[in-house]
């Protein structure tokens, strides 16, 4: 390879790159993870974690889906929808009691038994799937679709049981642990809270951009919604009021900053979030205080690439947390 005729350019490029990296990373006093391990060489399309952090599902760019034991850092099963082929997994979920999991391509859904990794049912979806959540015992899947609806799909017997309407694509969905409440986030810049049995819409919360992340606390007392480059809010679901608003850093190099993952603690006192700029944060719900902050690492520290946090979860062990990022890595924090 010919040498660069201008000797100062490599050093200059390095300095400029380092300067831009500092601008992008900001001044967060974030600590590194306790440990990390690789899920996929080329990165992930999607990921999901169980409520207790025991299990993780990765949907890799080149090698389909996989179920992981997050505590032992072990790949348990490879999950694909067609034998001999890798499936492009775009959404995944684990049922609240960890008995079932589901993976989705754009148009197919498979329900899996977690204990032995075997497939239970295979279905064709009623639209292109963008997001998914499971009810207890894996009886139903709440699907966010690109046809401006979220549907309650009977994943064991087939068929749509209820349809929830938006005015644009439904990018994110969530359920309370008992599936009494559903939360949907859409490109129409709204998050909507629903009483699932009746289909009644209880609250509509407006944002200034597409809502890309929603989450409900275990009992449904609190809801979280976050939009691209816009505010993220913890809501009181009882009266629809704002409980706390979380800051999001904007600037010339992070114009589309966003919270891309969230999870409530079982006792509904804390919220764990992840962003598209490698940041994982723990918040106190009562006062909105940031308790802890971590930064997920890059695979190659010298390449100017970031990582989006795709899923976060509390662990059954107090003071232990998990995250899965788009760079194909899983992380454990303390």
C-alpha positions as CSV (number, residue, x, y, z in Angstrom):
1,X,0.0,0.0,0.0
2,X,1.5,3.4,-0.9
3,X,2.4,5.7,1.9
4,X,0.6,8.9,2.6
5,X,2.7,11.7,1.0
6,X,1.7,14.2,3.7
7,X,3.2,13.0,6.9
8,X,1.1,15.1,9.3
9,X,-2.3,13.7,8.1
10,X,-2.5,10.5,10.2
11,X,-1.8,12.4,13.4
12,X,-4.2,15.2,12.4
13,X,-6.9,12.6,11.5
14,X,-6.4,10.9,14.9
15,X,-6.7,14.2,16.8
16,X,-9.9,15.2,14.9
17,X,-11.4,11.7,15.4
18,X,-10.6,11.9,19.1
19,X,-12.2,15.3,19.3
20,X,-15.3,14.2,17.6
21,X,-15.5,11.1,19.9
22,X,-15.3,13.4,22.9
23,X,-18.1,15.5,21.6
24,X,-20.2,12.5,20.9
25,X,-19.6,10.9,24.3
26,X,-20.0,14.1,26.3
27,X,-19.0,14.3,29.9
28,X,-21.0,11.5,31.4
29,X,-19.4,10.1,34.5
30,X,-20.4,6.6,33.5
31,X,-18.6,3.5,34.7
32,X,-17.7,0.5,32.5
33,X,-19.7,-2.8,32.8
34,X,-18.6,-5.5,35.3
35,X,-18.4,-8.1,32.4
36,X,-19.4,-8.5,28.8
37,X,-19.6,-11.3,26.2
38,X,-20.4,-11.7,22.6
39,X,-23.7,-12.8,21.2
40,X,-23.0,-12.2,17.5
41,X,-20.0,-11.2,15.4
42,X,-21.8,-8.8,13.1
43,X,-24.2,-7.3,15.5
44,X,-27.9,-7.6,16.3
45,X,-31.2,-6.5,14.7
46,X,-33.1,-6.9,18.0
47,X,-32.9,-8.3,21.5
48,X,-35.1,-9.0,24.5
49,X,-34.6,-9.8,28.2
50,X,-36.9,-11.5,30.6
51,X,-38.2,-9.4,33.5
52,X,-35.8,-11.0,36.0
53,X,-32.8,-10.8,33.6
54,X,-32.5,-14.6,33.6
55,X,-32.9,-15.1,29.9
56,X,-31.9,-13.0,26.9
57,X,-32.9,-13.4,23.2
58,X,-30.7,-12.1,20.4
59,X,-31.6,-11.6,16.8
60,X,-28.3,-11.4,14.9
61,X,-27.7,-9.8,11.6
62,X,-26.3,-13.0,10.0
63,X,-27.1,-16.0,12.2
64,X,-30.7,-15.8,13.3
65,X,-32.0,-16.0,16.8
66,X,-30.6,-17.5,20.0
67,X,-31.7,-17.9,23.7
68,X,-29.1,-17.1,26.3
69,X,-28.7,-17.8,30.0
70,X,-27.6,-14.3,31.1
71,X,-26.4,-15.5,34.5
72,X,-24.0,-18.2,33.1
73,X,-23.4,-16.2,29.9
74,X,-24.2,-19.4,27.9
75,X,-26.0,-19.8,24.6
76,X,-28.8,-22.3,25.2
77,X,-30.5,-22.7,21.9
78,X,-30.4,-21.4,18.3
79,X,-33.9,-20.4,17.2
80,X,-34.8,-20.1,13.5
81,X,-38.2,-20.3,11.8
82,X,-37.2,-22.5,8.9
83,X,-34.9,-25.5,9.2
84,X,-31.6,-25.0,7.6
85,X,-32.0,-21.3,7.2
86,X,-31.2,-18.2,9.3
87,X,-34.2,-16.1,10.2
88,X,-34.1,-12.3,10.4
89,X,-35.5,-11.9,13.8
90,X,-37.0,-8.4,14.2
91,X,-38.8,-8.8,17.5
92,X,-38.7,-11.1,20.6
93,X,-40.2,-11.5,24.0
94,X,-40.3,-13.7,27.1
95,X,-43.4,-14.4,29.1
96,X,-43.5,-13.0,32.6
97,X,-43.0,-16.3,34.3
98,X,-40.2,-17.3,31.9
99,X,-42.0,-20.4,30.7
100,X,-42.4,-19.3,27.0
101,X,-40.6,-17.1,24.6
102,X,-41.5,-15.9,21.1
103,X,-39.5,-14.7,18.1
104,X,-40.8,-12.8,15.1
105,X,-39.6,-12.2,11.6
106,X,-41.5,-9.5,9.7
107,X,-44.4,-11.9,8.9
108,X,-43.9,-15.1,11.0
109,X,-44.1,-15.8,14.7
110,X,-42.8,-18.9,16.6
111,X,-43.7,-19.7,20.2
112,X,-40.9,-21.6,22.0
113,X,-40.8,-23.5,25.3
114,X,-37.9,-22.1,27.3
115,X,-37.1,-25.2,29.3
116,X,-36.1,-27.4,26.3
117,X,-35.9,-24.9,23.4
118,X,-38.6,-26.7,21.4
119,X,-41.1,-24.8,19.1
120,X,-44.7,-25.0,20.2
121,X,-46.6,-23.1,17.4
122,X,-45.8,-21.3,14.1
123,X,-48.0,-18.6,12.7
124,X,-48.2,-16.0,9.9
125,X,-48.7,-12.5,11.2
126,X,-51.5,-10.2,10.2
127,X,-49.1,-7.5,9.2
128,X,-45.4,-6.6,9.2
129,X,-44.2,-7.0,12.8
130,X,-42.2,-4.1,14.5
131,X,-42.5,-5.1,18.2
132,X,-43.9,-7.7,20.5
133,X,-44.8,-8.6,24.1
134,X,-46.1,-11.8,25.7
135,X,-48.9,-12.3,28.2
136,X,-48.6,-14.7,31.1
137,X,-48.1,-18.3,30.1
138,X,-47.5,-17.2,26.6
139,X,-51.2,-17.4,25.7
140,X,-51.2,-14.2,23.6
141,X,-48.7,-11.9,21.8
142,X,-49.3,-8.2,21.6
143,X,-47.9,-7.2,18.2
144,X,-47.0,-3.7,17.0
145,X,-47.5,-3.6,13.3
146,X,-46.7,-1.3,10.4
147,X,-50.4,-1.2,9.4
148,X,-51.1,1.4,12.1
149,X,-52.4,-1.2,14.6
150,X,-51.4,-3.3,17.6
151,X,-53.1,-6.6,17.8
152,X,-53.7,-9.2,20.5
153,X,-52.8,-12.4,18.7
154,X,-53.7,-15.8,20.1
155,X,-50.3,-17.4,19.7
156,X,-51.5,-20.9,20.8
157,X,-54.8,-21.1,18.8
158,X,-54.4,-18.5,16.1
159,X,-56.4,-15.4,15.3
160,X,-56.6,-11.8,16.3
161,X,-58.6,-11.3,19.5
162,X,-58.4,-7.5,19.7
163,X,-57.1,-4.6,17.6
164,X,-55.8,-1.3,19.0
165,X,-55.6,1.6,16.6
166,X,-53.1,4.4,15.9
167,X,-52.6,6.7,12.9
168,X,-49.2,5.4,11.9
169,X,-46.8,2.4,12.5
170,X,-46.7,1.0,16.0
171,X,-43.0,0.8,16.9
172,X,-43.2,-0.3,20.5
173,X,-45.5,-2.3,22.7
174,X,-45.6,-3.3,26.4
175,X,-47.8,-5.2,28.9
176,X,-48.2,-5.1,32.6
177,X,-47.3,-8.5,34.2
178,X,-50.9,-9.6,34.5
179,X,-51.7,-8.3,31.0
180,X,-54.5,-6.1,32.3
181,X,-52.9,-3.0,30.7
182,X,-51.2,-2.5,27.3
183,X,-49.1,0.4,26.2
184,X,-48.4,1.2,22.6
185,X,-46.0,3.8,21.0
186,X,-46.4,5.0,17.4
187,X,-45.0,7.1,14.6
188,X,-48.1,9.2,15.1
189,X,-46.2,10.8,18.0
190,X,-48.4,9.3,20.7
191,X,-48.2,6.7,23.4
192,X,-51.6,5.1,24.3
193,X,-52.6,3.2,27.4
194,X,-55.3,0.5,27.0
195,X,-57.4,-1.7,29.2
196,X,-56.8,-4.9,27.3
197,X,-59.9,-6.9,28.2
198,X,-62.3,-4.3,27.0
199,X,-60.1,-2.5,24.5
200,X,-60.8,0.8,26.1
201,X,-58.2,3.5,25.6
202,X,-57.5,5.1,29.0
203,X,-54.9,7.8,28.1
204,X,-53.2,9.3,25.1
205,X,-49.8,10.9,25.7
206,X,-48.3,13.2,23.1
207,X,-44.7,13.6,22.0
208,X,-42.9,15.8,19.5
209,X,-41.6,12.9,17.5
210,X,-42.1,9.2,16.8
211,X,-42.5,7.2,20.0
212,X,-39.9,4.4,19.8
213,X,-39.8,3.0,23.4
214,X,-42.6,2.2,25.8
215,X,-42.7,0.1,29.0
216,X,-45.1,-0.6,31.8
217,X,-44.3,-1.3,35.5
218,X,-45.3,-4.8,36.8
219,X,-48.7,-3.7,38.2
220,X,-49.3,-1.1,35.5
221,X,-49.0,1.8,38.1
222,X,-46.4,3.6,35.9
223,X,-45.8,3.9,32.2
224,X,-42.7,5.0,30.4
225,X,-42.6,6.5,26.9
226,X,-39.8,8.0,24.9
227,X,-39.6,9.6,21.5
228,X,-36.8,10.0,19.0
229,X,-34.9,13.2,19.9
230,X,-37.6,14.2,22.3
231,X,-38.5,13.9,26.0
232,X,-38.9,10.6,27.9
233,X,-41.6,10.6,30.5
234,X,-42.6,8.4,33.5
235,X,-46.4,8.7,33.7
236,X,-48.9,8.0,36.5
237,X,-51.4,5.6,34.8
238,X,-54.1,6.3,37.3
239,X,-54.7,9.9,36.3
240,X,-52.5,10.2,33.3
241,X,-50.2,12.9,34.9
242,X,-46.5,13.2,34.5
243,X,-44.6,11.5,37.4
244,X,-41.1,12.5,36.2
245,X,-39.5,13.7,32.9
246,X,-36.1,12.3,32.1
247,X,-33.5,14.5,30.3
248,X,-32.1,13.6,26.9
249,X,-28.9,15.1,25.6
250,X,-29.2,16.8,22.2
251,X,-26.6,18.5,20.2
252,X,-25.1,18.8,16.7
253,X,-23.8,15.3,16.7
254,X,-26.6,13.5,18.5
255,X,-29.6,15.1,16.9
256,X,-31.6,11.9,17.2
257,X,-30.7,11.0,20.7
258,X,-33.2,8.7,22.3
259,X,-34.0,6.2,25.0
260,X,-34.1,2.9,23.2
261,X,-34.7,0.4,26.1
262,X,-36.4,0.5,29.5
263,X,-37.4,-1.7,32.4
264,X,-39.1,-1.1,35.8
265,X,-38.0,-2.8,39.0
266,X,-40.4,-5.3,40.4
267,X,-41.2,-3.0,43.4
268,X,-41.8,-0.1,41.0
269,X,-39.4,2.2,42.7
270,X,-36.6,2.3,40.0
271,X,-36.3,2.5,36.2
272,X,-33.5,1.2,34.1
273,X,-33.0,2.8,30.7
274,X,-30.7,2.4,27.7
275,X,-29.9,4.9,24.9
276,X,-28.6,4.9,21.3
277,X,-25.4,6.4,22.6
278,X,-24.2,3.4,24.7
279,X,-25.5,4.7,28.0
280,X,-27.4,2.7,30.6
281,X,-28.9,4.6,33.6
282,X,-30.7,3.7,36.8
283,X,-33.3,6.2,38.0
284,X,-35.3,6.7,41.2
285,X,-38.9,7.0,40.1
286,X,-40.0,9.1,43.1
287,X,-37.7,12.1,42.4
288,X,-36.3,11.3,38.9
289,X,-32.7,11.2,40.3
290,X,-30.1,9.3,38.3
291,X,-28.7,6.8,40.8
292,X,-26.1,5.1,38.6
293,X,-24.7,5.4,35.0
294,X,-22.8,2.9,32.9
295,X,-21.3,2.9,29.4
296,X,-21.5,-0.2,27.2
297,X,-18.1,-0.8,25.5
298,X,-17.4,-0.9,21.8
299,X,-16.0,-4.0,20.1
300,X,-13.2,-2.0,18.6
301,X,-12.3,1.0,20.7
302,X,-10.5,2.7,17.8
303,X,-13.3,2.6,15.3
304,X,-15.8,5.6,15.3
305,X,-18.8,3.4,15.9
306,X,-21.4,3.6,18.7
307,X,-23.8,1.0,20.0
308,X,-27.5,1.2,20.6
309,X,-28.8,-0.4,23.8
310,X,-31.6,-2.8,22.6
311,X,-32.7,-4.3,26.0
312,X,-32.2,-3.8,29.7
313,X,-33.3,-5.7,32.7
314,X,-33.0,-5.9,36.5
315,X,-31.7,-9.2,38.0
316,X,-33.2,-11.2,40.8
317,X,-30.0,-10.5,42.6
318,X,-30.2,-7.0,44.0
319,X,-27.8,-4.5,42.6
320,X,-27.2,-6.5,39.4
321,X,-28.4,-5.5,35.9
322,X,-28.1,-6.7,32.3
323,X,-28.1,-5.1,28.9
324,X,-27.9,-6.2,25.3
325,X,-26.6,-3.9,22.6
326,X,-26.7,-3.6,18.8
327,X,-23.0,-4.4,18.5
328,X,-23.7,-8.0,19.4
329,X,-22.5,-7.8,23.0
330,X,-24.2,-8.5,26.3
331,X,-23.3,-6.7,29.5
332,X,-23.5,-7.2,33.2
333,X,-23.5,-4.2,35.6
334,X,-23.3,-3.7,39.3
